[in-house]
Amino acid sequence: MALLCASACALGTAGCGTVNEVGTVELTSLGGTTRTLRPALGTGTYAQEAAQSSFILSDIDFSQLESGTPVYGYVLHVNLLWVPKAGRTAVDPTATNTSIRLVVIAGRELGVYGGGGFAWPDGELGEPEFSLELVGSNMSLIACTAGFQDLMSPASLTGTITATLDDAATRRTRRSASQYVTNATRSVRWVRAPEGETLESLLLSVADAPSPAICP
């Protein structure tokens, strides 16, 4: 089994990664041995859509994902389902207003962590730049390749992300990442709403109860 790594950084260590202009997030394991993964996030964009706002951050260019060649890095996809209002939104500790996917790619191996969480916004949707503070989430491995070793589940993802408004770039990177994961795992894992069901309700159900990992 290949030990999952990203940018030649092993998960078995206490933590690794870089701090950059689009934010810093940490995936922290909640099991017996605490491990922390700090994904590098080189660029971030977001798009306003009918049922939610979609944020996608990555240190991999979408052209590399589209090429299908082995790469090393991360793709973080956050859907903001509804916007809380400071001082007016009573937040339950288990409240969910985001659906989260973190794809970790290490050459020919990859894993997808998914779940739901809560985030506070900084700014107004539609502005050229918008930030989210991810204050808590429940994450687990939901898909992977055969050689992927999961050292993180269950886990929590927290941190701050900043993205620029760019509908086209957001959708292209999301589509490229989705196809890359589908090709690697031979299973469609990106969320699509069935006819007659709202995307928000589907994402909430997926976020509250992530499906078991599918690893060929």
SEKEGU-572927 format. One record per residue: x, y, z of N, C-alpha, C in turn; chain. Coordinates in Angstrom, 1 decimal. Each point is the difference from the previous one (the first is absolute). Example, Ala and Ser with C-alpha at 12.3 -4.5 7.8 and 13.67 -1.06 7.14 Angstrom:
BEGIN
13.2,-5.7,7.8,-0.9,1.2,0.0,0.9,1.2,0.0,A
-0.4,1.1,-0.7,0.9,1.1,0.0,-0.8,1.1,0.8,A
END
This chain:
BEGIN
0.8,-1.2,0.0,-0.8,1.2,0.0,0.9,1.2,0.0,A
-0.4,0.9,-0.9,0.8,1.3,0.0,-0.4,0.9,1.1,A
0.9,0.5,0.8,-0.4,1.0,1.0,-0.4,1.3,-0.7,A
-1.2,0.5,0.3,-0.4,1.3,-0.6,0.9,1.1,0.4,A
0.4,0.8,-1.0,0.8,1.2,0.2,-0.5,1.0,-1.0,A
0.4,1.2,0.2,-0.2,1.1,-0.9,1.2,0.9,0.0,A
0.5,0.3,-1.2,1.2,0.8,-0.1,1.1,-0.6,0.8,A
0.1,-1.4,0.0,1.0,-0.7,0.7,0.0,0.1,1.5,A
-1.2,0.3,0.5,-0.1,0.2,1.5,-0.9,-1.1,0.6,A
0.6,-0.9,0.9,-0.8,-1.1,0.5,-1.0,0.4,1.0,A
-1.1,-0.7,0.0,-1.0,0.3,1.0,0.3,-0.5,1.4,A
1.0,-0.9,0.0,0.4,-0.6,1.4,0.6,1.1,0.9,A
0.4,1.1,-0.6,0.7,1.0,0.9,-1.1,0.9,0.6,A
0.4,0.9,0.9,-0.9,0.8,0.8,-0.7,1.0,-0.9,A
0.6,0.4,-1.1,-0.7,0.9,-0.9,1.0,0.6,-1.0,A
-0.6,0.5,-1.1,0.9,0.5,-1.0,-0.8,0.9,-1.0,A
0.7,0.8,-0.8,-0.7,0.8,-1.0,0.5,1.4,0.0,A
-0.7,0.9,-0.6,0.5,1.4,-0.2,-1.2,0.9,0.3,A
0.3,1.2,0.4,-0.9,1.1,0.2,0.0,0.9,-1.2,A
-1.2,0.4,-0.5,0.0,0.8,-1.2,-1.1,1.0,0.0,A
-0.2,0.7,-1.1,-0.9,1.1,0.0,-1.5,-0.4,-0.1,A
-0.3,-1.2,-0.3,-1.4,-0.4,-0.1,-0.5,-0.7,1.2,A
0.8,0.0,1.1,-0.4,-0.6,1.2,0.8,-1.2,0.5,A
-0.4,-0.4,1.2,0.7,-1.1,0.6,-1.1,-0.9,0.6,A
0.0,-1.3,-0.3,-0.9,-1.0,0.6,0.8,-1.1,0.6,A
-0.7,-0.7,0.9,0.7,-1.2,0.7,-1.1,-1.1,0.0,A
0.5,-1.2,-0.4,-0.8,-1.2,0.2,0.6,-0.7,1.1,A
-0.7,-0.1,1.1,0.5,-0.6,1.2,-0.7,-1.3,0.3,A
0.7,-1.1,0.2,-0.6,-1.3,0.3,-0.6,0.0,1.4,A
-1.1,-0.7,0.2,-0.6,-0.1,1.3,0.1,-1.3,0.6,A
0.8,-0.9,-0.5,0.2,-1.3,0.5,1.0,0.0,1.2,A
0.5,-1.2,0.3,0.9,-0.2,1.1,1.3,0.8,-0.2,A
0.6,0.0,-1.2,1.2,0.8,-0.2,-0.3,1.2,-0.8,A
0.3,1.2,0.6,-0.3,1.3,-0.7,1.0,0.3,-1.1,A
-0.5,0.2,-1.2,0.8,0.4,-1.1,-0.7,1.2,-0.7,A
0.9,0.9,-0.5,-0.5,1.2,-0.6,0.5,0.1,-1.4,A
-0.8,0.2,-1.0,0.4,0.3,-1.4,-0.4,1.4,-0.3,A
0.9,0.8,-0.5,-0.2,1.4,-0.4,0.1,0.1,-1.5,A
-1.1,-0.1,-0.7,0.1,0.1,-1.5,0.5,1.3,-0.5,A
0.9,0.0,-1.0,0.4,1.2,-0.7,-1.1,0.4,-0.9,A
-0.4,1.2,0.0,-1.1,0.5,-0.9,0.5,1.2,-0.7,A
0.4,-0.2,-1.3,0.6,1.0,-0.8,-0.9,1.1,-0.5,A
-1.2,-0.4,-0.5,-0.9,0.9,-0.6,-1.4,-0.3,0.5,A
-0.9,1.0,0.1,-1.4,-0.2,0.4,-0.9,0.9,-0.8,A
-1.1,-0.6,-0.4,-1.1,0.7,-0.7,-1.3,-0.5,0.5,A
-1.1,0.9,-0.2,-1.3,-0.5,0.4,-1.0,0.5,-1.1,A
-1.2,-0.7,0.1,-1.0,0.3,-1.0,-1.4,0.0,0.8,A
-0.8,1.0,-0.4,-1.4,0.0,0.6,-0.9,-0.8,-0.9,A
-0.7,-1.0,0.6,-0.9,-0.9,-0.8,-1.4,0.1,0.6,A
-0.9,-0.7,-0.6,-1.4,0.1,0.4,-0.3,-0.4,1.4,A
0.6,-1.2,0.5,-0.3,-0.5,1.3,1.1,0.2,1.0,A
1.2,0.5,-0.4,1.1,0.1,0.9,1.1,0.8,-0.7,A
1.0,0.4,0.8,1.2,0.6,-0.5,1.1,-1.1,0.0,A
0.8,-0.2,-1.0,1.0,-1.0,-0.1,1.4,0.6,0.0,A
0.8,-0.5,0.9,1.4,0.4,0.2,0.9,-1.1,-0.4,A
1.0,0.3,-0.8,1.0,-1.1,-0.3,1.4,0.6,0.0,A
0.8,-0.7,0.8,1.4,0.4,0.2,1.0,-1.1,-0.3,A
1.1,0.3,-0.6,0.9,-1.1,-0.3,1.4,0.6,-0.3,A
1.0,-0.9,0.1,1.3,0.3,-0.4,0.4,-0.7,-1.3,A
-1.1,-0.5,-0.7,0.2,-0.7,-1.2,-0.8,0.8,-1.1,A
0.6,0.3,-1.1,-0.7,0.7,-1.1,-1.0,-0.9,-0.6,A
-1.1,0.5,-0.4,-1.0,-0.8,-0.6,0.5,-0.7,-1.3,A
0.9,0.6,-0.7,0.6,-0.6,-1.2,0.7,-1.3,0.3,A
0.7,-0.1,1.2,0.6,-1.2,0.4,-1.0,-1.1,0.3,A
-1.1,0.4,0.7,-1.0,-0.9,0.3,-0.7,-0.6,-1.3,A
-0.2,0.9,-1.0,-0.6,-0.4,-1.2,0.9,-0.9,-0.8,A
1.3,0.1,0.1,1.0,-0.8,-0.7,-0.1,-1.5,0.4,A
-0.4,-0.2,1.3,-0.1,-1.4,0.5,1.3,-0.6,0.5,A
1.1,0.8,-0.2,1.3,-0.5,0.5,0.2,0.0,1.5,A
0.7,-0.9,0.6,0.2,0.0,1.5,0.5,1.4,0.5,A
-0.6,0.5,1.0,0.4,1.3,0.6,0.1,-0.2,1.5,A
0.5,1.0,0.7,0.0,0.0,1.5,-0.6,1.3,0.4,A
-1.0,-0.1,0.9,-0.6,1.2,0.6,-1.3,-0.2,0.5,A
-0.8,1.1,0.2,-1.3,0.0,0.6,-1.0,0.7,-0.8,A
-1.3,-0.4,0.2,-1.1,0.8,-0.5,-1.0,0.0,1.1,A
-0.4,1.3,0.5,-1.0,0.1,1.0,-1.2,0.7,-0.6,A
-1.2,-0.7,0.1,-1.2,0.5,-0.5,-1.0,0.2,1.2,A
-0.5,1.2,0.1,-0.9,0.3,1.1,-1.3,0.7,-0.6,A
-1.1,-0.6,0.3,-1.3,0.6,-0.4,-0.6,0.7,1.2,A
-0.2,1.3,-0.1,-0.7,0.7,1.1,-1.5,0.0,-0.3,A
-0.7,-0.7,0.8,-1.5,-0.2,-0.2,-0.8,1.1,0.4,A
0.3,0.7,1.1,-0.7,1.1,0.5,0.9,0.9,0.8,A
-0.3,1.3,0.1,0.9,0.9,0.7,-0.5,0.4,1.3,A
0.7,-0.3,1.1,-0.4,0.4,1.3,0.2,1.5,0.2,A
-0.8,0.6,0.9,0.0,1.4,0.3,0.6,0.2,1.5,A
1.1,0.6,0.1,0.6,0.2,1.3,-1.0,0.8,0.9,A
-0.2,-0.6,1.2,-0.9,0.7,1.0,-1.4,-0.4,-0.2,A
-0.3,-0.6,-1.2,-1.4,-0.4,-0.2,-0.2,-1.5,-0.3,A
1.1,-0.7,-0.3,-0.1,-1.4,-0.2,0.4,-0.8,1.2,A
-1.0,-0.7,0.6,0.4,-0.9,1.2,0.6,-1.2,-0.6,A
1.3,-0.3,0.3,0.7,-1.1,-0.6,0.1,-1.1,1.0,A
-0.6,-1.1,-0.4,0.1,-1.3,0.7,1.4,-0.6,-0.2,A
0.6,-0.6,1.0,1.4,-0.6,-0.2,0.0,-1.0,-1.2,A
-1.1,-0.6,-0.4,0.0,-0.9,-1.1,-0.6,0.6,-1.2,A
-0.2,1.3,-0.1,-0.5,0.7,-1.2,0.8,-0.3,-1.2,A
-0.6,-0.1,-1.1,0.7,-0.2,-1.3,-0.5,1.1,-1.0,A
1.0,0.7,-0.5,-0.4,0.9,-1.1,1.0,-0.1,-1.2,A
0.9,-1.0,0.1,1.0,-0.3,-1.1,0.0,-1.5,-0.3,A
0.3,-0.3,-1.2,0.3,-1.4,-0.4,1.4,0.1,-0.5,A
0.9,-0.9,0.4,1.4,0.1,-0.2,0.6,-1.2,-0.7,A
0.9,0.1,-1.0,0.7,-1.0,-0.6,1.5,0.4,0.0,A
0.9,-0.9,0.5,1.4,0.3,-0.1,0.6,-1.2,-0.7,A
0.6,0.3,-1.2,0.6,-1.1,-0.8,1.6,0.2,0.2,A
0.6,-1.1,0.4,1.4,-0.1,0.2,0.6,-0.9,-1.1,A
0.9,0.6,-0.8,0.5,-0.8,-1.2,1.5,-0.1,0.2,A
0.5,-1.3,-0.1,1.4,-0.3,0.2,0.4,-0.9,-1.2,A
0.3,0.6,-1.1,0.4,-0.9,-1.1,-1.2,-0.8,-0.5,A
0.1,-1.3,0.0,-1.1,-0.8,-0.5,-1.0,-0.4,1.1,A
0.2,0.5,1.2,-0.9,-0.3,1.1,-0.7,1.3,0.4,A
-1.3,-0.2,0.4,-0.7,1.1,0.5,-1.1,-0.4,1.0,A
-0.4,0.9,0.9,-1.1,-0.2,0.9,-0.8,1.2,0.0,A
-1.3,-0.2,0.2,-1.0,1.1,0.1,-0.6,-0.1,1.4,A
0.2,1.1,0.8,-0.7,0.1,1.3,-1.2,0.9,-0.2,A
-1.1,-0.4,0.6,-1.2,0.8,-0.1,-0.8,0.1,1.3,A
-0.9,1.0,0.0,-0.8,0.2,1.2,-0.6,1.3,0.0,A
-0.5,0.4,1.2,-0.7,1.3,0.1,0.5,0.8,1.2,A
-0.2,1.3,0.0,0.5,0.8,1.1,-0.7,1.3,0.0,A
0.6,0.9,0.9,-0.6,1.4,0.1,1.1,1.0,-0.3,A
-0.4,1.1,-0.7,0.9,1.0,-0.3,-0.6,1.4,0.2,A
0.8,0.9,0.4,-0.4,1.4,0.1,0.6,0.8,-1.2,A
-0.9,0.8,-0.6,0.5,0.8,-1.2,0.7,1.3,0.4,A
0.9,0.5,-0.8,0.6,1.3,0.1,-0.1,0.7,-1.3,A
-1.0,0.9,-0.1,-0.2,0.7,-1.2,-1.4,-0.3,-0.5,A
-0.4,0.5,-1.2,-1.3,-0.2,-0.6,0.2,-0.8,-1.2,A
-0.9,-1.1,-0.2,0.1,-0.7,-1.2,-0.3,0.9,-1.2,A
0.8,-0.2,-1.1,0.0,0.8,-1.1,1.1,1.0,-0.1,A
0.7,0.2,1.2,1.1,0.9,0.0,1.2,-0.7,-0.7,A
1.0,0.8,-0.5,1.1,-0.5,-0.7,0.8,-1.1,0.8,A
0.0,0.2,1.3,0.7,-0.9,0.9,-0.9,-0.4,1.2,A
0.0,-1.2,0.4,-0.9,-0.5,1.1,0.8,-1.0,0.8,A
-0.2,0.0,1.3,0.7,-0.9,0.9,-1.0,-0.8,0.8,A
0.5,-1.2,0.4,-0.8,-0.9,0.9,0.9,-0.4,1.2,A
-0.5,0.0,1.2,0.7,-0.6,1.1,-0.7,-1.3,0.3,A
0.6,-1.1,-0.2,-0.5,-1.4,0.2,0.3,-0.3,1.5,A
-1.1,0.0,0.8,0.2,-0.1,1.5,-0.1,-1.4,0.5,A
-0.5,-0.9,-0.9,-0.2,-1.4,0.4,-0.6,-0.8,-1.1,A
0.4,-1.3,0.0,-0.6,-0.9,-1.0,0.3,-1.4,0.4,A
-0.8,-0.9,-0.5,0.2,-1.5,0.1,0.3,-0.6,-1.3,A
1.2,-0.5,-0.1,0.5,-0.5,-1.3,0.5,-1.4,0.1,A
-0.2,-0.8,-1.1,0.5,-1.3,-0.1,0.3,-0.4,-1.4,A
0.8,-1.0,-0.2,0.3,-0.5,-1.3,-1.2,-0.5,-0.7,A
-0.3,0.5,-1.2,-1.2,-0.5,-0.8,0.4,-0.6,-1.3,A
1.2,0.1,-0.5,0.4,-0.6,-1.2,1.6,0.0,0.0,A
0.5,-1.0,-0.7,1.5,-0.1,-0.1,0.4,-1.0,-1.1,A
1.2,0.1,-0.4,0.6,-1.1,-0.8,0.5,-1.1,0.9,A
0.4,-1.1,-0.7,0.3,-1.3,0.8,1.2,0.2,0.9,A
1.0,0.8,-0.4,1.2,0.2,0.7,0.0,1.1,1.1,A
-1.2,0.6,0.2,-0.1,1.1,1.0,-0.1,-0.6,1.4,A
0.8,0.6,0.9,-0.1,-0.4,1.4,-0.6,1.2,0.8,A
-1.1,-0.2,0.6,-0.7,1.0,0.7,0.5,0.0,1.5,A
0.7,1.1,0.3,0.5,0.2,1.4,-0.8,1.1,0.7,A
-1.1,0.5,-0.6,-0.6,1.2,0.6,-1.4,-0.2,0.5,A
-0.8,-0.9,-0.6,-1.4,-0.1,0.4,-0.2,-0.7,1.4,A
-1.0,0.5,0.8,-0.8,1.3,-0.3,0.9,1.2,0.3,A
-0.4,1.1,-0.6,0.8,1.2,0.1,-0.9,1.3,0.0,A
0.6,1.1,0.3,-0.6,1.3,0.0,0.8,0.9,-0.8,A
-0.7,0.8,-0.9,0.8,1.0,-0.8,-0.4,1.4,0.5,A
0.9,0.8,0.3,-0.2,1.4,0.5,1.0,0.9,-0.7,A
-0.3,1.3,0.0,0.9,1.0,-0.6,-0.7,1.1,-0.7,A
0.7,0.8,-0.7,-0.5,1.1,-0.8,0.4,-0.1,-1.4,A
-1.0,0.3,-0.9,0.3,0.0,-1.4,-0.5,1.3,-0.6,A
0.7,0.4,-1.1,-0.3,1.3,-0.7,0.0,-0.3,-1.5,A
-1.1,0.4,-0.7,-0.1,-0.3,-1.4,-0.5,1.3,-0.7,A
0.4,0.0,-1.3,-0.4,1.1,-0.9,-1.2,-0.5,-0.8,A
-0.9,1.0,-0.4,-1.2,-0.4,-0.7,0.4,-0.2,-1.5,A
-0.2,-1.3,-0.4,0.3,-0.4,-1.4,-0.8,-1.2,-0.3,A
-1.2,0.2,-0.5,-0.9,-1.2,-0.3,0.6,-1.0,-0.9,A
0.6,0.5,-1.1,0.5,-0.9,-1.0,1.2,-0.9,0.5,A
0.9,0.7,0.7,1.2,-0.8,0.5,-0.5,-1.0,1.1,A
-1.0,0.4,0.8,-0.4,-0.9,1.1,-0.7,-1.2,-0.6,A
-0.8,0.2,-1.0,-0.7,-1.2,-0.6,1.0,-0.9,-0.8,A
1.0,0.6,-0.7,0.9,-0.8,-0.7,0.9,-0.8,0.9,A
0.5,0.6,1.1,0.8,-0.7,0.9,-0.8,-1.1,0.7,A
-1.2,0.3,0.4,-0.9,-1.0,0.6,-0.2,-1.2,-0.9,A
-0.3,0.3,-1.3,-0.3,-1.0,-1.0,1.3,-0.8,-0.2,A
1.1,0.6,-0.1,1.3,-0.7,-0.2,0.3,-0.9,1.1,A
-0.2,0.5,1.2,0.3,-0.8,1.2,-1.0,-1.2,0.1,A
-1.2,0.2,-0.3,-1.0,-1.0,0.0,0.3,-1.2,-1.0,A
0.4,0.4,-1.2,0.4,-1.0,-1.0,1.3,-0.7,0.4,A
0.9,0.7,0.6,1.3,-0.6,0.5,-0.3,-1.1,1.0,A
-0.9,0.3,1.0,-0.4,-0.9,1.1,-0.7,-1.2,-0.6,A
-0.9,0.3,-0.9,-0.8,-1.1,-0.7,0.9,-1.0,-0.7,A
0.9,0.6,-0.8,0.9,-0.9,-0.7,0.9,-0.8,0.9,A
0.5,0.6,1.1,0.9,-0.7,0.9,-0.7,-1.1,0.8,A
-1.2,0.3,0.5,-0.8,-1.0,0.8,-1.0,-0.8,-0.7,A
-0.2,0.3,-1.3,-0.9,-0.7,-0.8,-1.4,0.0,0.6,A
-0.3,1.2,0.6,-1.4,0.1,0.6,-0.3,1.5,0.1,A
-1.2,0.4,-0.4,-0.4,1.4,0.1,-0.2,0.4,1.4,A
0.7,1.0,0.6,-0.1,0.3,1.4,-0.4,1.5,0.2,A
0.0,0.8,-1.1,-0.5,1.4,0.2,-1.5,0.0,0.1,A
-0.5,0.9,0.8,-1.4,0.0,0.3,-0.8,0.7,-1.1,A
-1.1,-0.7,-0.5,-0.9,0.6,-0.9,-1.4,-0.2,0.5,A
-0.9,1.0,-0.1,-1.3,-0.2,0.6,-0.9,-0.7,-1.0,A
-0.7,-1.1,0.5,-1.0,-0.6,-0.9,-1.1,0.9,-0.3,A
-0.8,-0.4,-1.1,-1.1,0.8,-0.4,-1.0,0.0,1.2,A
-0.5,1.2,0.3,-1.1,0.2,1.0,0.6,0.2,1.4,A
1.3,-0.1,0.2,0.6,0.2,1.3,0.9,1.2,-0.1,A
-0.1,0.9,1.0,0.8,1.2,0.0,1.5,-0.4,0.3,A
0.9,0.8,-0.5,1.4,-0.3,0.2,0.3,0.2,1.5,A
-0.6,1.0,0.6,0.3,0.3,1.4,-0.4,-1.2,0.9,A
-1.2,-0.5,-0.2,-0.4,-1.2,0.8,0.9,-1.2,-0.2,A
0.4,-0.2,-1.2,0.9,-1.1,-0.3,1.4,0.2,0.6,A
0.5,1.2,-0.1,1.3,0.2,0.6,0.0,-0.1,1.5,A
-1.1,0.4,0.6,-0.2,-0.1,1.5,0.0,-1.4,0.4,A
-0.7,-0.9,-0.7,-0.1,-1.4,0.3,1.4,-0.7,-0.2,A
0.7,0.4,-1.0,1.3,-0.6,-0.2,1.0,0.5,1.1,A
-0.1,1.3,0.3,0.9,0.6,1.0,-0.3,-0.7,1.4,A
-1.2,-0.2,0.3,-0.3,-0.6,1.3,0.3,-1.4,0.2,A
0.0,-0.8,-1.2,0.3,-1.4,0.1,0.8,-0.4,-1.2,A
1.3,0.3,0.0,0.9,-0.4,-1.1,-0.1,-1.5,-0.3,A
0.0,-0.3,-1.3,0.0,-1.4,-0.4,1.3,-0.7,0.3,A
0.0,-1.3,0.1,1.2,-0.7,0.3,1.0,0.2,-1.2,A
1.3,-0.1,0.3,1.0,0.1,-1.0,-0.1,-1.1,-1.0,A
0.2,0.4,-1.3,0.1,-1.0,-1.1,1.4,0.0,-0.5,A
0.7,-1.1,0.3,1.4,-0.1,-0.5,0.1,-1.3,-0.8,A
0.3,0.2,-1.3,0.1,-1.3,-0.8,1.0,-1.0,0.5,A
END
